[in-house]
């Protein structure tokens, strides 16, 4: 069974940084598109950043210039470097991997990020 294990969440002051990691197992990670989503209570889950198997990336407008998504296929891991964090970035962050043109779509358990002074 595919496993996605997220880590790196926590509490940070406004302006601070965090790096989230998502380690995948039991999949051919390099051929999957990978993304980070976030969700706050009462709201829909929203896309934060994505990186396709070929390496192309896209970001939500709200995080452009502050967040960077990257992947290490040798380690089956995707990262989200988050800088200049704001209170509005507070959410549960989820890792998602999916194989294009298929029904293969997996989610991590989520990791809490809290930005507060």
Secondary structure, DSSP 8 states (H G I E B T S, - for coil): --EEEEE--EEE-TT--EEEEEEEESS-GGGSEEEEEEE-TTS--EEEEEE-TTS-EEE-GGGTTTEEEEEEGGGTEEEEEE-S--GGG-EEEEEEEE-TTSS-EEE---EEEEE--
